[in-house]
């Protein structure tokens, strides 16, 4: 070996011409197999290599620009993004990365040839099988040229025309050393075992052995010996049951499958191959000591310790050899989207995101888009729960009380409730909220009616199908609107009771009511939509007037819009009543009294004024509280009655 120094700098290091990367291994005397053949024929090699290639290829390969030490920009229209998305030769990004990782796993070397237009612009990359490539040059520091052997001759490429990936070699900086060489003895043993089994099955599944004839057996004349030989040959070639004469015995010489431990040997081979590529055994189907917990941890290990070094190596080679060939490449780099695989379950991700941001981390419309549902008006704003305020809880999942005025007390049912004492300042007046609720529901109903009337049915028989169009969307929108107002009204009703009996709100928490209120809002939304449909069906069944069917449906839509005011009043009354009822329970109150407001039109409700029942009991009209959703419309519609609470004397 010789070193060439020019002007005080190392300019070349020569290497013996016979130091070249082998791409085959010896399996037996006179039997050699290249790595490609081993991939096709050895199931353990294929299992491990394809596992690596598929798990890396499925990761997204994103292009970024480093804006600062704390900021970066995702580039989706950069030339590198387009090349990786469509490399060339009808390759996808997945196939390009799959072949890259497979070549690296088999040969510890891979090559992409850069494809350019006549103008010099980089158009794409094409992978070249490593076994077709010969590295030329006398320096072990870097390749001098790449010679690609093809069916119609050789193609010589300069280093700048190639993206050259490779691993570590003890003797050469230009190549790697395939793990298959370290596995040669194990693969040779597997090869011999497989060949032995094949020979056994070619022999009709019979093992090797000898026939033993007793020494005192009658002398075997040539005719009898020839006859027996032909019979035994027929047995070995065609099968059947052999007939042994004169006390003869068959003695097996070969190992039986149990003693040969074929299954254990194949399993050991897979373990050794997986270990050579640093893959956890359960990932390749060896589940002897696998449990749910350790498989989960090994999945994390796979993307941290096993695939992590592969990803970093590929990213840096692309950044060094491909990115500089593209325009506008300053501070541009690529990165595998490994975070997608490192995330926990959906529940773990949602909990962590909510804790980190201090509020829900998705808008209503973003979540609806995941289920292919249309957007809702006002659904682009993040909703901040009422228990998440500046200076209050750090996040919807926070469980640490503020030392000055937060207390932890048991909620009914054994729950621990954290609260901040005092009525929230953002809660306004009940009447103002009622009016806003009714007006918002009326406006939304008018929009829904206008959408329906844009394409009315052709005949009365088609009204139900016409109304069913987008029913789920309408109901979801109404539920969202109603739940927002009902939650506020419920808190107002609750604080009316708390301020009188439990000013510190001990044992009470507003979020505990949310699930019930969401269900109640859905119930009211379905009733409201059903009432509109019934009105439309009734109008279509009546004899058409001058406006015909369309005119009748316009009138029905007006009736439905007007009914929205009544529905808002009813739902608002139920929310206020339920909130007060929940606060009374948390405050230890045991009795409730019906109070009829002045000027109430219902004589039955007027007669109930002052009626007192246990907190969990029903009043004489069968309701739990004014506006009870379980009641009939003639008992709840437009009801403005109230409840008062007390303890037994």
C-alpha positions as semicolon CSV with decimal commas, in nm:
position;residue;x (nm);y (nm);z (nm)
1;X;0,000;0,000;0,000
2;X;0,132;0,347;-0,084
3;X;0,039;0,702;0,020
4;X;0,061;0,999;-0,220
5;X;0,115;1,343;-0,065
6;X;0,089;1,668;-0,261
7;X;0,172;2,012;-0,115
8;X;0,161;1,874;0,235
9;X;-0,186;1,721;0,199
10;X;-0,297;1,361;0,157
11;X;-0,424;1,336;-0,201
12;X;-0,446;0,962;-0,267
13;X;-0,416;0,631;-0,090
14;X;-0,366;0,327;-0,308
15;X;-0,523;-0,009;-0,243
16;X;-0,437;-0,355;-0,371
17;X;-0,638;-0,440;-0,680
18;X;-0,771;-0,764;-0,530
19;X;-0,949;-0,594;-0,237
20;X;-1,307;-0,594;-0,362
21;X;-1,639;-0,641;-0,188
22;X;-1,759;-1,004;-0,220
23;X;-2,123;-1,056;-0,311
24;X;-2,143;-1,431;-0,262
25;X;-2,063;-1,680;0,013
26;X;-1,965;-2,047;0,033
27;X;-2,233;-2,280;0,167
28;X;-2,055;-2,611;0,111
29;X;-1,760;-2,759;-0,070
30;X;-1,796;-2,642;-0,427
31;X;-2,130;-2,472;-0,353
32;X;-2,136;-2,093;-0,365
33;X;-2,442;-1,868;-0,357
34;X;-2,464;-1,496;-0,420
35;X;-2,661;-1,276;-0,181
36;X;-2,950;-1,239;-0,422
37;X;-2,988;-1,617;-0,435
38;X;-2,985;-1,637;-0,056
39;X;-3,260;-1,374;-0,037
40;X;-3,474;-1,579;-0,274
41;X;-3,399;-1,921;-0,120
42;X;-3,333;-1,868;0,252
43;X;-3,661;-1,787;0,434
44;X;-3,484;-1,648;0,741
45;X;-3,288;-1,396;0,535
46;X;-3,596;-1,290;0,343
47;X;-3,804;-1,254;0,661
48;X;-3,556;-1,023;0,832
49;X;-3,454;-0,819;0,528
50;X;-3,811;-0,761;0,412
51;X;-3,911;-0,671;0,768
52;X;-3,651;-0,395;0,777
53;X;-3,728;-0,272;0,426
54;X;-4,105;-0,260;0,469
55;X;-4,098;-0,089;0,810
56;X;-3,864;0,185;0,688
57;X;-4,033;0,227;0,350
58;X;-4,371;0,294;0,509
59;X;-4,233;0,597;0,696
60;X;-4,286;0,927;0,522
61;X;-3,969;1,097;0,395
62;X;-4,025;1,470;0,441
63;X;-3,822;1,767;0,320
64;X;-3,756;2,062;0,553
65;X;-3,569;2,390;0,553
66;X;-3,400;2,495;0,875
67;X;-3,518;2,851;0,940
68;X;-3,349;2,886;1,279
69;X;-3,232;2,670;1,566
70;X;-3,590;2,654;1,693
71;X;-3,791;2,670;1,372
72;X;-3,815;2,478;1,049
73;X;-4,037;2,486;0,743
74;X;-4,190;2,183;0,569
75;X;-4,125;2,199;0,192
76;X;-4,385;2,025;-0,020
77;X;-4,308;2,188;-0,357
78;X;-3,928;2,174;-0,345
79;X;-3,758;1,978;-0,630
80;X;-3,635;1,723;-0,375
81;X;-3,992;1,661;-0,256
82;X;-4,101;1,595;-0,613
83;X;-3,806;1,362;-0,680
84;X;-3,874;1,156;-0,369
85;X;-4,245;1,137;-0,450
86;X;-4,181;1,021;-0,810
87;X;-3,815;0,912;-0,844
88;X;-3,847;0,783;-1,200
89;X;-3,885;0,459;-1,398
90;X;-4,238;0,421;-1,259
91;X;-4,103;0,398;-0,906
92;X;-4,290;0,522;-0,603
93;X;-4,126;0,661;-0,291
94;X;-4,213;0,338;-0,109
95;X;-4,051;0,115;-0,374
96;X;-3,742;0,336;-0,389
97;X;-3,684;0,321;-0,013
98;X;-3,777;-0,049;0,005
99;X;-3,510;-0,135;-0,255
100;X;-3,257;0,096;-0,090
101;X;-3,295;-0,070;0,251
102;X;-3,303;-0,421;0,100
103;X;-2,977;-0,355;-0,088
104;X;-2,814;-0,216;0,225
105;X;-2,931;-0,512;0,431
106;X;-2,803;-0,767;0,176
107;X;-2,490;-0,601;0,038
108;X;-2,426;-0,321;0,291
109;X;-2,417;-0,101;-0,017
110;X;-2,674;0,065;-0,244
111;X;-2,660;0,305;-0,536
112;X;-2,889;0,558;-0,700
113;X;-2,799;0,692;-1,041
114;X;-2,896;1,057;-1,092
115;X;-3,105;1,119;-1,404
116;X;-3,071;1,459;-1,565
117;X;-3,221;1,650;-1,856
118;X;-2,999;1,776;-2,135
119;X;-2,999;2,112;-1,957
120;X;-2,837;1,951;-1,654
121;X;-3,146;1,977;-1,434
122;X;-3,182;1,681;-1,198
123;X;-3,495;1,493;-1,295
124;X;-3,491;1,188;-1,066
125;X;-3,295;0,889;-0,940
126;X;-3,290;0,522;-1,042
127;X;-3,161;0,246;-0,812
128;X;-2,900;0,007;-0,952
129;X;-2,852;-0,348;-0,814
130;X;-2,515;-0,352;-0,632
131;X;-2,408;-0,683;-0,788
132;X;-2,396;-0,506;-1,126
133;X;-2,161;-0,235;-1,001
134;X;-1,784;-0,243;-0,978
135;X;-1,599;0,033;-0,793
136;X;-1,284;0,144;-0,974
137;X;-0,992;0,356;-0,860
138;X;-0,683;0,301;-0,648
139;X;-0,792;0,505;-0,347
140;X;-0,965;0,350;-0,051
141;X;-1,086;0,693;0,057
142;X;-1,346;0,740;-0,215
143;X;-1,453;0,577;-0,543
144;X;-1,276;0,686;-0,860
145;X;-1,552;0,561;-1,091
146;X;-1,848;0,328;-1,091
147;X;-1,871;0,068;-1,368
148;X;-2,224;-0,067;-1,419
149;X;-2,233;-0,398;-1,605
150;X;-2,534;-0,433;-1,836
151;X;-2,655;-0,678;-2,095
152;X;-2,547;-0,444;-2,377
153;X;-2,218;-0,331;-2,234
154;X;-2,081;-0,132;-1,943
155;X;-2,170;0,217;-1,825
156;X;-1,900;0,418;-1,651
157;X;-2,026;0,681;-1,406
158;X;-1,839;0,953;-1,223
159;X;-1,892;0,981;-0,844
160;X;-2,100;1,298;-0,881
161;X;-2,347;1,104;-1,098
162;X;-2,422;0,854;-0,819
163;X;-2,570;0,861;-0,469
164;X;-2,358;0,599;-0,296
165;X;-2,487;0,443;0,029
166;X;-2,269;0,198;0,220
167;X;-2,186;0,071;0,564
168;X;-1,863;-0,014;0,740
169;X;-1,575;-0,221;0,607
170;X;-1,258;-0,280;0,811
171;X;-1,037;-0,243;0,503
172;X;-1,209;-0,002;0,264
173;X;-1,389;0,332;0,311
174;X;-1,575;0,286;-0,018
175;X;-1,776;-0,026;0,065
176;X;-1,948;-0,206;0,347
177;X;-1,936;-0,563;0,469
178;X;-2,254;-0,765;0,443
179;X;-2,395;-0,924;0,763
180;X;-2,447;-1,238;0,555
181;X;-2,073;-1,307;0,575
182;X;-2,096;-1,319;0,955
183;X;-2,388;-1,560;0,921
184;X;-2,211;-1,788;0,672
185;X;-2,165;-2,088;0,903
186;X;-2,524;-2,066;1,025
187;X;-2,657;-2,041;0,671
188;X;-2,432;-2,329;0,559
189;X;-2,576;-2,546;0,835
190;X;-2,927;-2,453;0,728
191;X;-2,833;-2,531;0,367
192;X;-2,703;-2,878;0,455
193;X;-3,009;-2,954;0,672
194;X;-3,241;-2,848;0,393
195;X;-3,051;-3,058;0,140
196;X;-3,069;-3,358;0,374
197;X;-3,444;-3,324;0,408
198;X;-3,485;-3,292;0,032
199;X;-3,284;-3,610;-0,024
200;X;-3,498;-3,794;0,228
201;X;-3,821;-3,692;0,055
202;X;-3,677;-3,778;-0,286
203;X;-3,627;-4,124;-0,139
204;X;-3,999;-4,153;-0,071
205;X;-3,970;-4,012;0,278
206;X;-3,764;-4,312;0,400
207;X;-3,452;-4,265;0,601
208;X;-3,118;-4,433;0,526
209;X;-3,039;-4,771;0,686
210;X;-2,905;-5,129;0,635
211;X;-3,064;-5,474;0,616
212;X;-2,921;-5,735;0,857
213;X;-2,957;-6,111;0,783
214;X;-2,894;-6,354;1,069
215;X;-2,571;-6,554;1,051
216;X;-2,760;-6,883;1,097
217;X;-3,004;-6,812;0,814
218;X;-3,011;-7,062;0,524
219;X;-2,761;-7,002;0,251
220;X;-2,891;-6,747;0,003
221;X;-2,877;-6,882;-0,347
222;X;-2,824;-6,629;-0,630
223;X;-3,182;-6,660;-0,760
224;X;-3,338;-6,583;-0,421
225;X;-3,094;-6,296;-0,361
226;X;-3,175;-6,141;-0,701
227;X;-3,546;-6,178;-0,639
228;X;-3,521;-6,005;-0,299
229;X;-3,303;-5,727;-0,444
230;X;-3,560;-5,653;-0,713
231;X;-3,841;-5,654;-0,456
232;X;-3,655;-5,410;-0,230
233;X;-3,575;-5,183;-0,523
234;X;-3,943;-5,176;-0,613
235;X;-4,028;-5,081;-0,255
236;X;-3,778;-4,794;-0,247
237;X;-3,886;-4,658;-0,585
238;X;-4,262;-4,716;-0,583
239;X;-4,352;-4,751;-0,216
240;X;-4,549;-5,024;-0,047
241;X;-4,469;-5,266;0,235
242;X;-4,144;-5,463;0,215
243;X;-4,134;-5,834;0,304
244;X;-3,825;-5,938;0,502
245;X;-3,715;-6,303;0,481
246;X;-3,521;-6,544;0,702
247;X;-3,536;-6,325;1,016
248;X;-3,388;-6,016;0,844
249;X;-3,395;-5,679;1,027
250;X;-3,380;-5,315;0,911
251;X;-3,149;-5,085;1,107
252;X;-3,177;-4,708;1,059
253;X;-2,850;-4,522;1,022
254;X;-2,962;-4,161;0,966
255;X;-3,086;-3,930;1,242
256;X;-3,461;-3,907;1,284
257;X;-3,620;-3,559;1,265
258;X;-3,658;-3,534;1,645
259;X;-3,290;-3,614;1,708
260;X;-3,182;-3,389;1,424
261;X;-3,384;-3,104;1,586
262;X;-3,483;-2,960;1,251
263;X;-3,740;-2,723;1,401
264;X;-3,504;-2,598;1,672
265;X;-3,228;-2,550;1,416
266;X;-3,448;-2,342;1,187
267;X;-3,564;-2,135;1,483
268;X;-3,203;-2,081;1,591
269;X;-3,115;-1,965;1,240
270;X;-3,390;-1,705;1,247
271;X;-3,278;-1,587;1,592
272;X;-2,919;-1,547;1,477
273;X;-3,018;-1,362;1,160
274;X;-3,246;-1,130;1,359
275;X;-2,967;-1,067;1,610
276;X;-2,724;-0,981;1,330
277;X;-2,963;-0,707;1,217
278;X;-3,045;-0,599;1,576
279;X;-3,417;-0,681;1,547
280;X;-3,618;-0,781;1,859
281;X;-3,719;-1,145;1,824
282;X;-4,099;-1,097;1,867
283;X;-4,092;-0,863;1,567
284;X;-4,004;-1,159;1,341
285;X;-4,246;-1,409;1,489
286;X;-4,042;-1,563;1,774
287;X;-4,288;-1,530;2,062
288;X;-4,143;-1,769;2,324
289;X;-4,110;-1,504;2,593
290;X;-4,340;-1,240;2,450
291;X;-4,604;-1,062;2,654
292;X;-4,825;-0,766;2,570
293;X;-4,611;-0,530;2,776
294;X;-4,270;-0,636;2,648
295;X;-4,389;-0,645;2,285
296;X;-4,507;-0,286;2,328
297;X;-4,167;-0,188;2,469
298;X;-3,986;-0,375;2,192
299;X;-4,195;-0,189;1,935
300;X;-4,056;0,132;2,083
301;X;-3,708;-0,021;2,079
302;X;-3,750;-0,113;1,713
303;X;-3,789;0,250;1,604
304;X;-3,537;0,387;1,852
305;X;-3,249;0,141;1,853
306;X;-3,300;-0,081;1,547
307;X;-3,430;0,150;1,275
308;X;-3,298;0,476;1,418
309;X;-2,936;0,430;1,295
310;X;-3,062;0,320;0,951
311;X;-3,277;0,630;0,917
312;X;-3,002;0,871;1,025
313;X;-2,753;0,714;0,783
314;X;-2,992;0,738;0,487
315;X;-3,092;1,096;0,573
316;X;-2,732;1,213;0,593
317;X;-2,628;1,043;0,268
318;X;-2,916;1,209;0,083
319;X;-2,826;1,542;0,238
320;X;-2,459;1,506;0,141
321;X;-2,489;1,361;-0,210
322;X;-2,830;1,460;-0,350
323;X;-2,946;1,788;-0,192
324;X;-2,651;2,000;-0,322
325;X;-2,744;1,908;-0,683
326;X;-3,079;2,088;-0,651
327;X;-3,158;2,458;-0,672
328;X;-3,253;2,654;-0,361
329;X;-3,100;2,390;-0,137
330;X;-2,962;2,608;0,140
331;X;-3,042;2,460;0,484
332;X;-3,258;2,193;0,317
333;X;-3,260;1,845;0,465
334;X;-3,472;1,529;0,467
335;X;-3,614;1,346;0,764
336;X;-3,812;1,027;0,805
337;X;-4,140;1,081;0,984
338;X;-4,050;0,846;1,267
339;X;-4,265;1,045;1,512
340;X;-4,573;0,890;1,352
341;X;-4,457;0,546;1,465
342;X;-4,329;0,658;1,805
343;X;-4,664;0,799;1,913
344;X;-4,874;0,607;2,160
345;X;-5,232;0,494;2,119
346;X;-5,496;0,746;2,020
347;X;-5,606;0,780;2,382
348;X;-5,246;0,845;2,496
349;X;-5,190;1,100;2,218
350;X;-5,513;1,285;2,294
351;X;-5,438;1,299;2,667
352;X;-5,083;1,425;2,611
353;X;-5,193;1,687;2,357
354;X;-5,469;1,815;2,583
355;X;-5,231;1,838;2,878
356;X;-4,961;2,012;2,674
357;X;-5,186;2,274;2,517
358;X;-5,417;2,351;2,808
359;X;-5,730;2,308;2,600
360;X;-5,880;2,077;2,337
361;X;-5,629;2,047;2,054
362;X;-5,863;1,997;1,758
363;X;-6,149;2,204;1,626
364;X;-6,489;2,053;1,561
365;X;-6,442;2,076;1,184
366;X;-6,099;1,910;1,197
367;X;-6,244;1,614;1,381
368;X;-6,546;1,595;1,148
369;X;-6,312;1,590;0,848
370;X;-6,159;1,268;0,983
371;X;-6,501;1,106;0,948
372;X;-6,567;1,262;0,605
373;X;-6,842;1,485;0,743
374;X;-6,907;1,839;0,615
375;X;-6,798;2,143;0,813
376;X;-7,021;2,317;1,064
377;X;-7,067;2,693;1,097
378;X;-6,846;2,818;1,379
379;X;-6,660;2,488;1,394
380;X;-6,316;2,634;1,322
381;X;-6,263;2,775;1,673
382;X;-6,105;2,583;1,958
383;X;-6,347;2,547;2,246
384;X;-6,202;2,635;2,586
385;X;-6,382;2,448;2,866
386;X;-6,519;2,667;3,141
387;X;-6,289;2,499;3,393
388;X;-5,981;2,612;3,195
389;X;-5,923;2,978;3,270
390;X;-5,621;3,204;3,306
391;X;-5,481;3,150;3,654
392;X;-5,703;2,844;3,705
393;X;-5,635;2,493;3,591
394;X;-5,335;2,450;3,365
395;X;-5,520;2,214;3,135
396;X;-5,843;2,015;3,116
397;X;-5,652;1,722;3,267
398;X;-5,478;1,911;3,548
399;X;-5,527;1,767;3,897
400;X;-5,309;2,005;4,098
401;X;-5,507;2,259;4,302
402;X;-5,398;2,619;4,345
403;X;-5,291;2,663;4,706
404;X;-5,484;2,981;4,781
405;X;-5,846;2,892;4,708
406;X;-5,871;2,547;4,553
407;X;-6,008;2,264;4,763
408;X;-6,043;1,890;4,697
409;X;-6,363;1,740;4,833
410;X;-6,552;1,419;4,760
411;X;-6,828;1,436;4,501
412;X;-7,136;1,220;4,542
413;X;-7,054;0,870;4,420
414;X;-6,701;0,874;4,563
415;X;-6,543;1,103;4,300
416;X;-6,278;1,355;4,394
417;X;-6,368;1,696;4,254
418;X;-6,135;1,994;4,219
419;X;-6,292;2,336;4,199
420;X;-6,226;2,700;4,243
421;X;-6,468;2,856;4,489
422;X;-6,703;3,132;4,376
423;X;-6,937;3,190;4,086
424;X;-6,740;3,224;3,757
425;X;-6,735;3,584;3,640
426;X;-6,811;3,489;3,279
427;X;-7,155;3,352;3,370
428;X;-7,408;3,620;3,280
429;X;-7,780;3,664;3,329
430;X;-8,019;3,372;3,276
431;X;-8,273;3,572;3,076
432;X;-8,007;3,711;2,844
433;X;-7,872;3,362;2,782
434;X;-8,224;3,226;2,719
435;X;-8,289;3,494;2,456
436;X;-7,953;3,430;2,288
437;X;-8,024;3,055;2,287
438;X;-8,367;3,091;2,123
439;X;-8,240;3,343;1,866
440;X;-7,942;3,125;1,770
441;X;-8,160;2,816;1,729
442;X;-8,411;3,010;1,520
443;X;-8,135;3,141;1,291
444;X;-7,983;2,795;1,244
445;X;-8,325;2,644;1,171
446;X;-8,388;2,911;0,907
447;X;-8,055;2,823;0,738
448;X;-8,143;2,454;0,741
449;X;-8,486;2,529;0,592
450;X;-8,332;2,741;0,316
451;X;-8,095;2,458;0,222
452;X;-8,381;2,209;0,206
453;X;-8,597;2,439;-0,006
454;X;-8,320;2,482;-0,265
455;X;-8,412;2,139;-0,409
456;X;-8,770;2,045;-0,305
457;X;-8,916;1,699;-0,384
458;X;-9,113;1,645;-0,702
459;X;-9,413;1,489;-0,530
460;X;-9,558;1,445;-0,183
461;X;-9,438;1,082;-0,169
462;X;-9,078;1,198;-0,182
463;X;-9,099;1,431;0,119
464;X;-8,957;1,180;0,375
465;X;-8,656;1,104;0,152
466;X;-8,610;1,476;0,086
467;X;-8,613;1,554;0,455
468;X;-8,378;1,265;0,539
469;X;-8,110;1,422;0,320
470;X;-7,830;1,546;0,548
471;X;-8,044;1,474;0,855
472;X;-7,740;1,360;1,056
473;X;-7,555;1,680;0,972
474;X;-7,848;1,899;1,077
475;X;-7,897;1,714;1,404
476;X;-7,524;1,731;1,485
477;X;-7,516;2,105;1,421
478;X;-7,823;2,166;1,636
479;X;-7,684;1,945;1,913
480;X;-7,360;2,142;1,916
481;X;-7,541;2,474;1,939
482;X;-7,785;2,354;2,205
483;X;-7,520;2,187;2,421
484;X;-7,314;2,506;2,428
485;X;-7,608;2,715;2,557
486;X;-7,747;2,443;2,783
487;X;-7,412;2,403;2,959
488;X;-7,404;2,773;3,041
489;X;-7,767;2,776;3,155
490;X;-7,711;2,467;3,371
491;X;-7,423;2,639;3,550
492;X;-7,637;2,946;3,606
493;X;-7,913;2,732;3,756
494;X;-7,658;2,549;3,970
495;X;-7,504;2,867;4,108
496;X;-7,846;3,004;4,202
497;X;-7,869;2,707;4,442
498;X;-7,503;2,707;4,545
499;X;-7,498;3,074;4,640
500;X;-7,785;3,011;4,878
501;X;-7,685;2,676;5,033
502;X;-7,321;2,606;4,942
503;X;-7,125;2,923;4,855
504;X;-6,791;2,736;4,843
505;X;-6,941;2,481;4,599
506;X;-6,810;2,196;4,809
507;X;-6,856;1,861;4,635
508;X;-6,986;2,012;4,309
509;X;-6,814;2,034;3,969
510;X;-6,956;2,178;3,647
511;X;-6,785;1,928;3,409
512;X;-6,965;1,641;3,580
513;X;-7,286;1,769;3,416
514;X;-7,146;1,783;3,061
515;X;-7,215;1,423;2,956
516;X;-7,581;1,444;3,064
517;X;-7,627;1,781;2,895
518;X;-7,475;1,654;2,569
519;X;-7,724;1,366;2,568
520;X;-8,012;1,601;2,650
521;X;-7,905;1,835;2,368
522;X;-7,905;1,543;2,125
523;X;-8,254;1,442;2,243
524;X;-8,388;1,795;2,187
525;X;-8,212;1,821;1,849
526;X;-8,375;1,498;1,729
527;X;-8,716;1,610;1,854
528;X;-8,674;1,944;1,680
529;X;-8,577;1,785;1,348
530;X;-8,856;1,530;1,378
531;X;-9,109;1,808;1,436
532;X;-8,997;1,979;1,116
533;X;-9,037;1,658;0,918
534;X;-9,385;1,599;1,058
535;X;-9,487;1,953;0,962
536;X;-9,354;1,905;0,607
537;X;-9,532;1,569;0,562
538;X;-9,859;1,717;0,689
539;X;-9,832;2,019;0,458
540;X;-9,757;1,801;0,155
541;X;-10,056;1,577;0,227
542;X;-10,302;1,871;0,228
543;X;-10,461;1,977;-0,103
544;X;-10,207;2,207;-0,274
545;X;-10,296;2,571;-0,290
546;X;-10,190;2,818;-0,556
547;X;-9,824;2,758;-0,478
548;X;-9,853;2,382;-0,518
549;X;-9,622;2,147;-0,329
550;X;-9,335;2,396;-0,318
551;X;-9,560;2,662;-0,168
552;X;-9,690;2,422;0,095
553;X;-9,333;2,329;0,193
554;X;-9,236;2,694;0,223
555;X;-9,522;2,744;0,469
556;X;-9,417;2,431;0,660
557;X;-9,060;2,559;0,680
558;X;-9,189;2,885;0,831
559;X;-9,378;2,691;1,094
560;X;-9,064;2,490;1,173
561;X;-8,857;2,806;1,212
562;X;-9,116;2,954;1,448
563;X;-9,116;2,631;1,651
564;X;-8,742;2,679;1,710
565;X;-8,824;2,959;1,958
566;X;-9,042;2,722;2,159
567;X;-8,781;2,446;2,147
568;X;-8,514;2,688;2,273
569;X;-8,737;2,794;2,562
570;X;-8,808;2,432;2,658
571;X;-8,447;2,317;2,641
572;X;-8,333;2,625;2,832
573;X;-8,580;2,555;3,113
574;X;-8,461;2,195;3,138
575;X;-8,095;2,303;3,153
576;X;-8,158;2,553;3,433
577;X;-8,366;2,297;3,624
578;X;-8,110;2,020;3,583
579;X;-7,823;2,245;3,693
580;X;-8,005;2,344;4,009
581;X;-8,099;1,981;4,076
582;X;-7,734;1,869;4,041
583;X;-7,612;2,144;4,274
584;X;-7,883;2,058;4,531
585;X;-7,769;1,695;4,535
586;X;-7,403;1,793;4,579
587;X;-7,503;2,033;4,860
588;X;-7,690;1,768;5,058
589;X;-8,042;1,904;4,995
590;X;-8,316;1,643;5,007
591;X;-8,646;1,808;4,904
592;X;-8,764;2,010;4,603
593;X;-9,071;2,233;4,556
594;X;-9,247;2,327;4,230
595;X;-9,293;2,703;4,182
596;X;-9,520;2,830;3,907
597;X;-9,417;3,161;3,759
598;X;-9,672;3,440;3,737
599;X;-9,902;3,441;3,436
600;X;-9,834;3,075;3,351
601;X;-10,105;2,952;3,109
602;X;-10,119;2,590;3,230
603;X;-10,384;2,536;3,493
604;X;-10,228;2,205;3,598
605;X;-9,895;2,373;3,669
606;X;-10,074;2,649;3,857
607;X;-10,240;2,385;4,074
608;X;-9,897;2,229;4,144
609;X;-9,757;2,552;4,286
610;X;-9,595;2,470;4,620
611;X;-9,600;2,094;4,570
612;X;-9,300;1,935;4,751
613;X;-9,146;1,592;4,688
614;X;-8,816;1,415;4,774
615;X;-8,519;1,526;4,567
616;X;-8,524;1,209;4,356
617;X;-8,905;1,190;4,338
618;X;-9,154;1,282;4,063
619;X;-9,413;1,556;4,078
620;X;-9,782;1,485;4,021
621;X;-9,745;1,554;3,646
622;X;-9,475;1,282;3,621
623;X;-9,184;1,524;3,570
624;X;-8,857;1,544;3,761
625;X;-8,825;1,918;3,700
626;X;-8,971;2,187;3,471
627;X;-8,888;2,119;3,105
628;X;-8,805;1,751;3,176
629;X;-8,721;1,592;2,841
630;X;-8,908;1,277;2,940
631;X;-9,235;1,469;2,960
632;X;-9,495;1,529;2,689
633;X;-9,490;1,851;2,492
634;X;-9,813;1,972;2,657
635;X;-9,627;1,960;2,990
636;X;-9,291;2,105;2,887
637;X;-9,327;2,337;2,586
638;X;-9,258;2,700;2,678
639;X;-9,258;2,609;3,046
640;X;-9,098;2,871;3,273
641;X;-9,167;2,709;3,609
642;X;-8,891;2,683;3,869
643;X;-8,779;2,468;4,162
644;X;-8,673;2,559;4,512
645;X;-8,481;2,325;4,745
646;X;-8,464;2,259;5,116
647;X;-8,337;2,027;5,386
648;X;-8,571;1,847;5,627
649;X;-8,625;2,043;5,949
